[in-house]
Amino acid sequence: MSAAPPLDVSVVVVSYEVRDLLAACLDSLLPQVRGRGEVVVLDNASSDGSAALVRERYPEVVLVASPDNVGFGRGCNAAAQQARGRYLLLLNPDTVVHDGAVDALLDLAARTPEAGMWGGRTVGVDGALDPRSCWGLPTLWSRTCFALGLDSAFRGSRVFDPESLGRWQRDDEREVGMVTGCLLLVERGLWDRLGGFDPRFFMYGEDTDLALRARALGARPRVTPDATVTHVVGASSARVDKLVLLMRGKTTLARAHRRGAAQRYELAALGAGVALRAAGGRVARRGPGAGWRGAWARRREWWAGYPDAA
């Protein structure tokens, strides 16, 4: 019996407690994949019936029901092991895929194979641009701007908020520092060479780490406005918990990619930036444990970064 032929693309969706959003995502995605690819959903032990939904309503989807919440990066790695596509498309479950988006990404990959990684454009539920589909890579200067609050005071500035990529509307095709994991197409061979996401990252930072390692191998990520998704940002995490996870990802990234004085400086800048925002922010109605004040109060949870994962 001959092996099944490879597919053009395997779409990997890692879900956690977003049952209704996951259904909307799959409803928008499956018509664009039929005939040329597959969808693999890894559910991170959700308690809201997400796995049962996929099993009952979407029999064509490959379901991996994790007994534990392994996070985004490790979830993608596990799901990718079940995938047969020449390309992997990582997609957040809280997205609605616009018509033609998958074809546009695959077309971009065919035209620019040297890029190795590709992304698109994200918009909010109101249709306005959500610039978080891609970022500039972190530098010691961008961390300095964070420490001094310049990135907030001059939001969208190419000089003082460089990771934002300025006021660019993501409305033309171009190379970027990194593509975020909410909509990320990657060539399977490159993914395998990189070993997927670094498993130490539970959530946030794993896509930046992947881009840094891919660039070291010659990749030059690109995005196209023709691949658009609507993204409900942060549907799986509360505000202060998200900030704690976000900062833990940033400190893990600094410890993984900086050495010596550069590492010490970047960590100090990250700590200073959180302290500045905690000191300057108003106490929210939910109390002093909310927002940046809550993140500062919980700094022991993120300062050391994520532990190494076996």
C-alpha positions as protocol buffer text, in pm:
chain_id: "A"
residue {
  index: 1
  type: MET
  ca { x: 0 y: 0 z: 0 }
}
residue {
  index: 2
  type: SER
  ca { x: 154 y: 335 z: -107 }
}
residue {
  index: 3
  type: ALA
  ca { x: 190 y: 625 z: 134 }
}
residue {
  index: 4
  type: ALA
  ca { x: -56 y: 911 z: 107 }
}
residue {
  index: 5
  type: PRO
  ca { x: 78 y: 1195 z: -112 }
}
residue {
  index: 6
  type: PRO
  ca { x: 195 y: 1508 z: 70 }
}
residue {
  index: 7
  type: LEU
  ca { x: -51 y: 1793 z: 103 }
}
residue {
  index: 8
  type: ASP
  ca { x: 11 y: 2154 z: 14 }
}
residue {
  index: 9
  type: VAL
  ca { x: -58 y: 2282 z: 364 }
}
residue {
  index: 10
  type: SER
  ca { x: -140 y: 2165 z: 714 }
}
residue {
  index: 11
  type: VAL
  ca { x: -316 y: 2428 z: 923 }
}
residue {
  index: 12
  type: VAL
  ca { x: -229 y: 2393 z: 1293 }
}
residue {
  index: 13
  type: VAL
  ca { x: -472 y: 2541 z: 1547 }
}
residue {
  index: 14
  type: VAL
  ca { x: -398 y: 2523 z: 1922 }
}
residue {
  index: 15
  type: SER
  ca { x: -707 y: 2598 z: 2129 }
}
residue {
  index: 16
  type: TYR
  ca { x: -786 y: 2658 z: 2494 }
}
residue {
  index: 17
  type: GLU
  ca { x: -1130 y: 2749 z: 2633 }
}
residue {
  index: 18
  type: VAL
  ca { x: -1251 y: 2918 z: 2313 }
}
residue {
  index: 19
  type: ARG
  ca { x: -1519 y: 2674 z: 2193 }
}
residue {
  index: 20
  type: ASP
  ca { x: -1744 y: 2918 z: 2008 }
}
residue {
  index: 21
  type: LEU
  ca { x: -1454 y: 3113 z: 1861 }
}
residue {
  index: 22
  type: LEU
  ca { x: -1293 y: 2788 z: 1747 }
}
residue {
  index: 23
  type: ALA
  ca { x: -1613 y: 2693 z: 1565 }
}
residue {
  index: 24
  type: ALA
  ca { x: -1619 y: 3028 z: 1384 }
}
residue {
  index: 25
  type: CYS
  ca { x: -1253 y: 2984 z: 1293 }
}
residue {
  index: 26
  type: LEU
  ca { x: -1304 y: 2636 z: 1148 }
}
residue {
  index: 27
  type: ASP
  ca { x: -1617 y: 2742 z: 960 }
}
residue {
  index: 28
  type: SER
  ca { x: -1418 y: 3014 z: 783 }
}
residue {
  index: 29
  type: LEU
  ca { x: -1108 y: 2799 z: 730 }
}
residue {
  index: 30
  type: LEU
  ca { x: -1222 y: 2457 z: 610 }
}
residue {
  index: 31
  type: PRO
  ca { x: -1367 y: 2568 z: 272 }
}
residue {
  index: 32
  type: GLN
  ca { x: -1029 y: 2723 z: 188 }
}
residue {
  index: 33
  type: VAL
  ca { x: -832 y: 2409 z: 271 }
}
residue {
  index: 34
  type: ARG
  ca { x: -1042 y: 2132 z: 116 }
}
residue {
  index: 35
  type: GLY
  ca { x: -870 y: 1969 z: -178 }
}
residue {
  index: 36
  type: ARG
  ca { x: -523 y: 2094 z: -96 }
}
residue {
  index: 37
  type: GLY
  ca { x: -464 y: 2055 z: 274 }
}
residue {
  index: 38
  type: GLU
  ca { x: -574 y: 1951 z: 620 }
}
residue {
  index: 39
  type: VAL
  ca { x: -651 y: 2105 z: 956 }
}
residue {
  index: 40
  type: VAL
  ca { x: -499 y: 1977 z: 1280 }
}
residue {
  index: 41
  type: VAL
  ca { x: -649 y: 2104 z: 1607 }
}
residue {
  index: 42
  type: LEU
  ca { x: -472 y: 2045 z: 1936 }
}
residue {
  index: 43
  type: ASP
  ca { x: -697 y: 2123 z: 2230 }
}
residue {
  index: 44
  type: ASN
  ca { x: -517 y: 2208 z: 2552 }
}
residue {
  index: 45
  type: ALA
  ca { x: -746 y: 2023 z: 2794 }
}
residue {
  index: 46
  type: SER
  ca { x: -1026 y: 2279 z: 2762 }
}
residue {
  index: 47
  type: SER
  ca { x: -1319 y: 2240 z: 3001 }
}
residue {
  index: 48
  type: ASP
  ca { x: -1570 y: 2402 z: 2765 }
}
residue {
  index: 49
  type: GLY
  ca { x: -1628 y: 2108 z: 2531 }
}
residue {
  index: 50
  type: SER
  ca { x: -1394 y: 2227 z: 2256 }
}
residue {
  index: 51
  type: ALA
  ca { x: -1259 y: 1879 z: 2183 }
}
residue {
  index: 52
  type: ALA
  ca { x: -1609 y: 1729 z: 2168 }
}
residue {
  index: 53
  type: LEU
  ca { x: -1716 y: 2007 z: 1931 }
}
residue {
  index: 54
  type: VAL
  ca { x: -1436 y: 1926 z: 1689 }
}
residue {
  index: 55
  type: ARG
  ca { x: -1495 y: 1552 z: 1713 }
}
residue {
  index: 56
  type: GLU
  ca { x: -1869 y: 1578 z: 1650 }
}
residue {
  index: 57
  type: ARG
  ca { x: -1906 y: 1872 z: 1412 }
}
residue {
  index: 58
  type: TYR
  ca { x: -1582 y: 1858 z: 1213 }
}
residue {
  index: 59
  type: PRO
  ca { x: -1494 y: 1493 z: 1144 }
}
residue {
  index: 60
  type: GLU
  ca { x: -1249 y: 1592 z: 868 }
}
residue {
  index: 61
  type: VAL
  ca { x: -1030 y: 1776 z: 1121 }
}
residue {
  index: 62
  type: VAL
  ca { x: -741 y: 1586 z: 1281 }
}
residue {
  index: 63
  type: LEU
  ca { x: -799 y: 1627 z: 1656 }
}
residue {
  index: 64
  type: VAL
  ca { x: -525 y: 1596 z: 1916 }
}
residue {
  index: 65
  type: ALA
  ca { x: -683 y: 1616 z: 2261 }
}
residue {
  index: 66
  type: SER
  ca { x: -405 y: 1694 z: 2506 }
}
residue {
  index: 67
  type: PRO
  ca { x: -469 y: 1571 z: 2862 }
}
residue {
  index: 68
  type: ASP
  ca { x: -285 y: 1879 z: 2995 }
}
residue {
  index: 69
  type: ASN
  ca { x: -248 y: 2244 z: 2899 }
}
residue {
  index: 70
  type: VAL
  ca { x: 96 y: 2239 z: 2739 }
}
residue {
  index: 71
  type: GLY
  ca { x: 79 y: 2597 z: 2613 }
}
residue {
  index: 72
  type: PHE
  ca { x: 95 y: 2739 z: 2263 }
}
residue {
  index: 73
  type: GLY
  ca { x: 448 y: 2654 z: 2151 }
}
residue {
  index: 74
  type: ARG
  ca { x: 456 y: 2296 z: 2270 }
}
residue {
  index: 75
  type: GLY
  ca { x: 101 y: 2251 z: 2144 }
}
residue {
  index: 76
  type: CYS
  ca { x: 208 y: 2359 z: 1796 }
}
residue {
  index: 77
  type: ASN
  ca { x: 505 y: 2123 z: 1810 }
}
residue {
  index: 78
  type: ALA
  ca { x: 283 y: 1829 z: 1905 }
}
residue {
  index: 79
  type: ALA
  ca { x: 22 y: 1910 z: 1639 }
}
residue {
  index: 80
  type: ALA
  ca { x: 291 y: 1951 z: 1372 }
}
residue {
  index: 81
  type: GLN
  ca { x: 401 y: 1594 z: 1433 }
}
residue {
  index: 82
  type: GLN
  ca { x: 62 y: 1484 z: 1299 }
}
residue {
  index: 83
  type: ALA
  ca { x: 80 y: 1712 z: 992 }
}
residue {
  index: 84
  type: ARG
  ca { x: 154 y: 1601 z: 635 }
}
residue {
  index: 85
  type: GLY
  ca { x: 170 y: 1933 z: 452 }
}
residue {
  index: 86
  type: ARG
  ca { x: 465 y: 2083 z: 266 }
}
residue {
  index: 87
  type: TYR
  ca { x: 387 y: 2399 z: 458 }
}
residue {
  index: 88
  type: LEU
  ca { x: 262 y: 2450 z: 812 }
}
residue {
  index: 89
  type: LEU
  ca { x: 16 y: 2732 z: 873 }
}
residue {
  index: 90
  type: LEU
  ca { x: -10 y: 2825 z: 1239 }
}
residue {
  index: 91
  type: LEU
  ca { x: -342 y: 2992 z: 1311 }
}
residue {
  index: 92
  type: ASN
  ca { x: -500 y: 3122 z: 1631 }
}
residue {
  index: 93
  type: PRO
  ca { x: -841 y: 2976 z: 1716 }
}
residue {
  index: 94
  type: ASP
  ca { x: -982 y: 3325 z: 1783 }
}
residue {
  index: 95
  type: THR
  ca { x: -954 y: 3424 z: 1417 }
}
residue {
  index: 96
  type: VAL
  ca { x: -1191 y: 3433 z: 1123 }
}
residue {
  index: 97
  type: VAL
  ca { x: -1009 y: 3369 z: 795 }
}
residue {
  index: 98
  type: HIS
  ca { x: -1110 y: 3598 z: 510 }
}
residue {
  index: 99
  type: ASP
  ca { x: -1178 y: 3445 z: 169 }
}
residue {
  index: 100
  type: GLY
  ca { x: -863 y: 3378 z: -29 }
}
residue {
  index: 101
  type: ALA
  ca { x: -624 y: 3418 z: 263 }
}
residue {
  index: 102
  type: VAL
  ca { x: -482 y: 3066 z: 251 }
}
residue {
  index: 103
  type: ASP
  ca { x: -431 y: 3082 z: -126 }
}
residue {
  index: 104
  type: ALA
  ca { x: -262 y: 3422 z: -92 }
}
residue {
  index: 105
  type: LEU
  ca { x: -14 y: 3287 z: 165 }
}
residue {
  index: 106
  type: LEU
  ca { x: 70 y: 2984 z: -48 }
}
residue {
  index: 107
  type: ASP
  ca { x: 110 y: 3207 z: -355 }
}
residue {
  index: 108
  type: LEU
  ca { x: 347 y: 3435 z: -162 }
}
residue {
  index: 109
  type: ALA
  ca { x: 549 y: 3133 z: -49 }
}
residue {
  index: 110
  type: ALA
  ca { x: 575 y: 3005 z: -407 }
}
residue {
  index: 111
  type: ARG
  ca { x: 694 y: 3347 z: -530 }
}
residue {
  index: 112
  type: THR
  ca { x: 942 y: 3411 z: -248 }
}
residue {
  index: 113
  type: PRO
  ca { x: 1077 y: 3073 z: -133 }
}
residue {
  index: 114
  type: GLU
  ca { x: 1386 y: 3239 z: 12 }
}
residue {
  index: 115
  type: ALA
  ca { x: 1171 y: 3402 z: 282 }
}
residue {
  index: 116
  type: GLY
  ca { x: 1104 y: 3072 z: 458 }
}
residue {
  index: 117
  type: MET
  ca { x: 825 y: 3225 z: 669 }
}
residue {
  index: 118
  type: TRP
  ca { x: 521 y: 3426 z: 562 }
}
residue {
  index: 119
  type: GLY
  ca { x: 234 y: 3614 z: 721 }
}
residue {
  index: 120
  type: GLY
  ca { x: -57 y: 3841 z: 647 }
}
residue {
  index: 121
  type: ARG
  ca { x: -270 y: 4121 z: 784 }
}
residue {
  index: 122
  type: THR
  ca { x: -489 y: 4109 z: 1092 }
}
residue {
  index: 123
  type: VAL
  ca { x: -787 y: 4330 z: 1166 }
}
residue {
  index: 124
  type: GLY
  ca { x: -1004 y: 4367 z: 1474 }
}
residue {
  index: 125
  type: VAL
  ca { x: -1372 y: 4280 z: 1498 }
}
residue {
  index: 126
  type: ASP
  ca { x: -1449 y: 4640 z: 1395 }
}
residue {
  index: 127
  type: GLY
  ca { x: -1249 y: 4598 z: 1076 }
}
residue {
  index: 128
  type: ALA
  ca { x: -972 y: 4837 z: 1186 }
}
residue {
  index: 129
  type: LEU
  ca { x: -610 y: 4734 z: 1145 }
}
residue {
  index: 130
  type: ASP
  ca { x: -459 y: 4524 z: 1421 }
}
residue {
  index: 131
  type: PRO
  ca { x: -85 y: 4572 z: 1356 }
}
residue {
  index: 132
  type: ARG
  ca { x: 17 y: 4268 z: 1560 }
}
residue {
  index: 133
  type: SER
  ca { x: 47 y: 4030 z: 1264 }
}
residue {
  index: 134
  type: CYS
  ca { x: 417 y: 4118 z: 1249 }
}
residue {
  index: 135
  type: TRP
  ca { x: 680 y: 4314 z: 1440 }
}
residue {
  index: 136
  type: GLY
  ca { x: 1032 y: 4441 z: 1419 }
}
residue {
  index: 137
  type: LEU
  ca { x: 1279 y: 4233 z: 1613 }
}
residue {
  index: 138
  type: PRO
  ca { x: 1373 y: 4346 z: 1966 }
}
residue {
  index: 139
  type: THR
  ca { x: 1701 y: 4533 z: 1998 }
}
residue {
  index: 140
  type: LEU
  ca { x: 1881 y: 4695 z: 2289 }
}
residue {
  index: 141
  type: TRP
  ca { x: 1751 y: 5028 z: 2159 }
}
residue {
  index: 142
  type: SER
  ca { x: 1388 y: 4910 z: 2151 }
}
residue {
  index: 143
  type: ARG
  ca { x: 1429 y: 4778 z: 2506 }
}
residue {
  index: 144
  type: THR
  ca { x: 1571 y: 5116 z: 2611 }
}
residue {
  index: 145
  type: CYS
  ca { x: 1262 y: 5283 z: 2466 }
}
residue {
  index: 146
  type: PHE
  ca { x: 1047 y: 5044 z: 2669 }
}
residue {
  index: 147
  type: ALA
  ca { x: 1243 y: 5118 z: 2986 }
}
residue {
  index: 148
  type: LEU
  ca { x: 1200 y: 5495 z: 2943 }
}
residue {
  index: 149
  type: GLY
  ca { x: 839 y: 5476 z: 2826 }
}
residue {
  index: 150
  type: LEU
  ca { x: 929 y: 5631 z: 2490 }
}
residue {
  index: 151
  type: ASP
  ca { x: 748 y: 5358 z: 2297 }
}
residue {
  index: 152
  type: SER
  ca { x: 426 y: 5453 z: 2476 }
}
residue {
  index: 153
  type: ALA
  ca { x: 479 y: 5828 z: 2462 }
}
residue {
  index: 154
  type: PHE
  ca { x: 560 y: 5815 z: 2089 }
}
residue {
  index: 155
  type: ARG
  ca { x: 352 y: 5515 z: 1988 }
}
residue {
  index: 156
  type: GLY
  ca { x: 399 y: 5430 z: 1622 }
}
residue {
  index: 157
  type: SER
  ca { x: 728 y: 5620 z: 1593 }
}
residue {
  index: 158
  type: ARG
  ca { x: 990 y: 5442 z: 1383 }
}
residue {
  index: 159
  type: VAL
  ca { x: 1258 y: 5587 z: 1611 }
}
residue {
  index: 160
  type: PHE
  ca { x: 1110 y: 5552 z: 1960 }
}
residue {
  index: 161
  type: ASP
  ca { x: 873 y: 5259 z: 1899 }
}
residue {
  index: 162
  type: PRO
  ca { x: 1077 y: 5061 z: 1645 }
}
residue {
  index: 163
  type: GLU
  ca { x: 924 y: 4718 z: 1705 }
}
residue {
  index: 164
  type: SER
  ca { x: 588 y: 4858 z: 1590 }
}
residue {
  index: 165
  type: LEU
  ca { x: 730 y: 4914 z: 1238 }
}
residue {
  index: 166
  type: GLY
  ca { x: 604 y: 5271 z: 1248 }
}
residue {
  index: 167
  type: ARG
  ca { x: 263 y: 5366 z: 1117 }
}
residue {
  index: 168
  type: TRP
  ca { x: 275 y: 5121 z: 829 }
}
residue {
  index: 169
  type: GLN
  ca { x: -75 y: 4987 z: 771 }
}
residue {
  index: 170
  type: ARG
  ca { x: 39 y: 4638 z: 661 }
}
residue {
  index: 171
  type: ASP
  ca { x: -113 y: 4727 z: 325 }
}
residue {
  index: 172
  type: ASP
  ca { x: 172 y: 4622 z: 97 }
}
residue {
  index: 173
  type: GLU
  ca { x: 400 y: 4323 z: 68 }
}
residue {
  index: 174
  type: ARG
  ca { x: 738 y: 4354 z: 239 }
}
residue {
  index: 175
  type: GLU
  ca { x: 1002 y: 4187 z: 452 }
}
residue {
  index: 176
  type: VAL
  ca { x: 956 y: 4212 z: 829 }
}
residue {
  index: 177
  type: GLY
  ca { x: 1155 y: 4122 z: 1135 }
}
residue {
  index: 178
  type: MET
  ca { x: 917 y: 3850 z: 1248 }
}
residue {
  index: 179
  type: VAL
  ca { x: 569 y: 3712 z: 1181 }
}
residue {
  index: 180
  type: THR
  ca { x: 353 y: 3640 z: 1484 }
}
residue {
  index: 181
  type: GLY
  ca { x: 217 y: 3294 z: 1555 }
}
residue {
  index: 182
  type: CYS
  ca { x: -146 y: 3399 z: 1513 }
}
residue {
  index: 183
  type: LEU
  ca { x: -102 y: 3368 z: 1132 }
}
residue {
  index: 184
  type: LEU
  ca { x: 230 y: 3217 z: 1034 }
}
residue {
  index: 185
  type: LEU
  ca { x: 310 y: 3004 z: 731 }
}
residue {
  index: 186
  type: VAL
  ca { x: 643 y: 2823 z: 749 }
}
residue {
  index: 187
  type: GLU
  ca { x: 812 y: 2584 z: 510 }
}
residue {
  index: 188
  type: ARG
  ca { x: 809 y: 2238 z: 667 }
}
residue {
  index: 189
  type: GLY
  ca { x: 1177 y: 2172 z: 600 }
}
residue {
  index: 190
  type: LEU
  ca { x: 1275 y: 2493 z: 778 }
}
residue {
  index: 191
  type: TRP
  ca { x: 1044 y: 2411 z: 1069 }
}
residue {
  index: 192
  type: ASP
  ca { x: 1209 y: 2072 z: 1106 }
}
residue {
  index: 193
  type: ARG
  ca { x: 1560 y: 2219 z: 1085 }
}
residue {
  index: 194
  type: LEU
  ca { x: 1470 y: 2458 z: 1365 }
}
residue {
  index: 195
  type: GLY
  ca { x: 1306 y: 2185 z: 1571 }
}
residue {
  index: 196
  type: GLY
  ca { x: 984 y: 2387 z: 1583 }
}
residue {
  index: 197
  type: PHE
  ca { x: 923 y: 2623 z: 1870 }
}
residue {
  index: 198
  type: ASP
  ca { x: 1162 y: 2623 z: 2163 }
}
residue {
  index: 199
  type: PRO
  ca { x: 961 y: 2416 z: 2415 }
}
residue {
  index: 200
  type: ARG
  ca { x: 1062 y: 2630 z: 2711 }
}
residue {
  index: 201
  type: PHE
  ca { x: 823 y: 2906 z: 2592 }
}
residue {
  index: 202
  type: PHE
  ca { x: 477 y: 2832 z: 2732 }
}
residue {
  index: 203
  type: MET
  ca { x: 320 y: 3135 z: 2564 }
}
residue {
  index: 204
  type: TYR
  ca { x: 452 y: 3460 z: 2410 }
}
residue {
  index: 205
  type: GLY
  ca { x: 802 y: 3502 z: 2273 }
}
residue {
  index: 206
  type: GLU
  ca { x: 820 y: 3167 z: 2095 }
}
residue {
  index: 207
  type: ASP
  ca { x: 749 y: 3323 z: 1754 }
}
residue {
  index: 208
  type: THR
  ca { x: 1019 y: 3589 z: 1803 }
}
residue {
  index: 209
  type: ASP
  ca { x: 1266 y: 3320 z: 1906 }
}
residue {
  index: 210
  type: LEU
  ca { x: 1171 y: 3115 z: 1599 }
}
residue {
  index: 211
  type: ALA
  ca { x: 1228 y: 3417 z: 1372 }
}
residue {
  index: 212
  type: LEU
  ca { x: 1567 y: 3490 z: 1524 }
}
residue {
  index: 213
  type: ARG
  ca { x: 1680 y: 3132 z: 1474 }
}
residue {
  index: 214
  type: ALA
  ca { x: 1532 y: 3119 z: 1122 }
}
residue {
  index: 215
  type: ARG
  ca { x: 1707 y: 3440 z: 1024 }
}
residue {
  index: 216
  type: ALA
  ca { x: 2036 y: 3291 z: 1141 }
}
residue {
  index: 217
  type: LEU
  ca { x: 1977 y: 3022 z: 875 }
}
residue {
  index: 218
  type: GLY
  ca { x: 1905 y: 3281 z: 606 }
}
residue {
  index: 219
  type: ALA
  ca { x: 1525 y: 3321 z: 625 }
}
residue {
  index: 220
  type: ARG
  ca { x: 1375 y: 3663 z: 554 }
}
residue {
  index: 221
  type: PRO
  ca { x: 1009 y: 3666 z: 665 }
}
residue {
  index: 222
  type: ARG
  ca { x: 753 y: 3843 z: 444 }
}
residue {
  index: 223
  type: VAL
  ca { x: 390 y: 3946 z: 476 }
}
residue {
  index: 224
  type: THR
  ca { x: 113 y: 4018 z: 228 }
}
residue {
  index: 225
  type: PRO
  ca { x: -206 y: 4222 z: 278 }
}
residue {
  index: 226
  type: ASP
  ca { x: -391 y: 3973 z: 58 }
}
residue {
  index: 227
  type: ALA
  ca { x: -399 y: 3722 z: 347 }
}
residue {
  index: 228
  type: THR
  ca { x: -628 y: 3879 z: 606 }
}
residue {
  index: 229
  type: VAL
  ca { x: -787 y: 3742 z: 923 }
}
residue {
  index: 230
  type: THR
  ca { x: -1007 y: 3899 z: 1186 }
}
residue {
  index: 231
  type: HIS
  ca { x: -846 y: 3845 z: 1526 }
}
residue {
  index: 232
  type: VAL
  ca { x: -1009 y: 3859 z: 1869 }
}
residue {
  index: 233
  type: VAL
  ca { x: -691 y: 3936 z: 2061 }
}
residue {
  index: 234
  type: GLY
  ca { x: -617 y: 3762 z: 2388 }
}
residue {
  index: 235
  type: ALA
  ca { x: -936 y: 3560 z: 2410 }
}
residue {
  index: 236
  type: SER
  ca { x: -767 y: 3291 z: 2621 }
}
residue {
  index: 237
  type: SER
  ca { x: -606 y: 3503 z: 2892 }
}
residue {
  index: 238
  type: ALA
  ca { x: -704 y: 3776 z: 3137 }
}
residue {
  index: 239
  type: ARG
  ca { x: -530 y: 4113 z: 3130 }
}
residue {
  index: 240
  type: VAL
  ca { x: -286 y: 4081 z: 3421 }
}
residue {
  index: 241
  type: ASP
  ca { x: -220 y: 3714 z: 3351 }
}
residue {
  index: 242
  type: LYS
  ca { x: -142 y: 3805 z: 2990 }
}
residue {
  index: 243
  type: LEU
  ca { x: 106 y: 4072 z: 3103 }
}
residue {
  index: 244
  type: VAL
  ca { x: 280 y: 3823 z: 3332 }
}
residue {
  index: 245
  type: LEU
  ca { x: 306 y: 3569 z: 3050 }
}
residue {
  index: 246
  type: LEU
  ca { x: 417 y: 3839 z: 2806 }
}
residue {
  index: 247
  type: MET
  ca { x: 697 y: 3956 z: 3034 }
}
residue {
  index: 248
  type: ARG
  ca { x: 803 y: 3600 z: 3106 }
}
residue {
  index: 249
  type: GLY
  ca { x: 834 y: 3546 z: 2733 }
}
residue {
  index: 250
  type: LYS
  ca { x: 1046 y: 3861 z: 2698 }
}
residue {
  index: 251
  type: THR
  ca { x: 1283 y: 3770 z: 2980 }
}
residue {
  index: 252
  type: THR
  ca { x: 1316 y: 3416 z: 2844 }
}
residue {
  index: 253
  type: LEU
  ca { x: 1401 y: 3563 z: 2503 }
}
residue {
  index: 254
  type: ALA
  ca { x: 1669 y: 3787 z: 2654 }
}
residue {
  index: 255
  type: ARG
  ca { x: 1824 y: 3497 z: 2842 }
}
residue {
  index: 256
  type: ALA
  ca { x: 1822 y: 3280 z: 2530 }
}
residue {
  index: 257
  type: HIS
  ca { x: 1967 y: 3532 z: 2283 }
}
residue {
  index: 258
  type: ARG
  ca { x: 2182 y: 3773 z: 2484 }
}
residue {
  index: 259
  type: ARG
  ca { x: 2504 y: 3711 z: 2668 }
}
residue {
  index: 260
  type: GLY
  ca { x: 2705 y: 3898 z: 2929 }
}
residue {
  index: 261
  type: ALA
  ca { x: 2651 y: 4272 z: 2963 }
}
residue {
  index: 262
  type: ALA
  ca { x: 2394 y: 4282 z: 2683 }
}
residue {
  index: 263
  type: GLN
  ca { x: 2176 y: 4028 z: 2864 }
}
residue {
  index: 264
  type: ARG
  ca { x: 2206 y: 4210 z: 3196 }
}
residue {
  index: 265
  type: TYR
  ca { x: 2117 y: 4539 z: 3029 }
}
residue {
  index: 266
  type: GLU
  ca { x: 1813 y: 4400 z: 2848 }
}
residue {
  index: 267
  type: LEU
  ca { x: 1677 y: 4236 z: 3162 }
}
residue {
  index: 268
  type: ALA
  ca { x: 1727 y: 4557 z: 3358 }
}
residue {
  index: 269
  type: ALA
  ca { x: 1549 y: 4754 z: 3084 }
}
residue {
  index: 270
  type: LEU
  ca { x: 1253 y: 4516 z: 3090 }
}
residue {
  index: 271
  type: GLY
  ca { x: 1225 y: 4542 z: 3466 }
}
residue {
  index: 272
  type: ALA
  ca { x: 1253 y: 4921 z: 3453 }
}
residue {
  index: 273
  type: GLY
  ca { x: 981 y: 4942 z: 3190 }
}
residue {
  index: 274
  type: VAL
  ca { x: 735 y: 4745 z: 3399 }
}
residue {
  index: 275
  type: ALA
  ca { x: 823 y: 4944 z: 3713 }
}
residue {
  index: 276
  type: LEU
  ca { x: 770 y: 5272 z: 3526 }
}
residue {
  index: 277
  type: ARG
  ca { x: 428 y: 5167 z: 3401 }
}
residue {
  index: 278
  type: ALA
  ca { x: 329 y: 5033 z: 3742 }
}
residue {
  index: 279
  type: ALA
  ca { x: 430 y: 5358 z: 3914 }
}
residue {
  index: 280
  type: GLY
  ca { x: 266 y: 5584 z: 3658 }
}
residue {
  index: 281
  type: GLY
  ca { x: -55 y: 5392 z: 3599 }
}
residue {
  index: 282
  type: ARG
  ca { x: -380 y: 5465 z: 3772 }
}
residue {
  index: 283
  type: VAL
  ca { x: -518 y: 5201 z: 4005 }
}
residue {
  index: 284
  type: ALA
  ca { x: -790 y: 5028 z: 3809 }
}
residue {
  index: 285
  type: ARG
  ca { x: -1135 y: 4973 z: 3951 }
}
residue {
  index: 286
  type: ARG
  ca { x: -1043 y: 4611 z: 3999 }
}
residue {
  index: 287
  type: GLY
  ca { x: -780 y: 4716 z: 4251 }
}
residue {
  index: 288
  type: PRO
  ca { x: -402 y: 4754 z: 4278 }
}
residue {
  index: 289
  type: GLY
  ca { x: -343 y: 4399 z: 4154 }
}
residue {
  index: 290
  type: ALA
  ca { x: -467 y: 4479 z: 3804 }
}
residue {
  index: 291
  type: GLY
  ca { x: -271 y: 4579 z: 3492 }
}
residue {
  index: 292
  type: TRP
  ca { x: 95 y: 4679 z: 3516 }
}
residue {
  index: 293
  type: ARG
  ca { x: 75 y: 4713 z: 3893 }
}
residue {
  index: 294
  type: GLY
  ca { x: -31 y: 4352 z: 3910 }
}
residue {
  index: 295
  type: ALA
  ca { x: 248 y: 4251 z: 3674 }
}
residue {
  index: 296
  type: TRP
  ca { x: 505 y: 4433 z: 3890 }
}
residue {
  index: 297
  type: ALA
  ca { x: 367 y: 4274 z: 4206 }
}
residue {
  index: 298
  type: ARG
  ca { x: 409 y: 3935 z: 4042 }
}
residue {
  index: 299
  type: ARG
  ca { x: 757 y: 4004 z: 3902 }
}
residue {
  index: 300
  type: ARG
  ca { x: 906 y: 3696 z: 4066 }
}
residue {
  index: 301
  type: GLU
  ca { x: 689 y: 3490 z: 3831 }
}
residue {
  index: 302
  type: TRP
  ca { x: 843 y: 3636 z: 3516 }
}
residue {
  index: 303
  type: TRP
  ca { x: 1186 y: 3773 z: 3600 }
}
residue {
  index: 304
  type: ALA
  ca { x: 1373 y: 3442 z: 3571 }
}
residue {
  index: 305
  type: GLY
  ca { x: 1195 y: 3345 z: 3250 }
}
residue {
  index: 306
  type: TYR
  ca { x: 1058 y: 3004 z: 3169 }
}
residue {
  index: 307
  type: PRO
  ca { x: 1259 y: 2707 z: 3293 }
}
residue {
  index: 308
  type: ASP
  ca { x: 1440 y: 2486 z: 3045 }
}
residue {
  index: 309
  type: ALA
  ca { x: 1212 y: 2215 z: 2909 }
}
residue {
  index: 310
  type: ALA
  ca { x: 1341 y: 1863 z: 2866 }
}
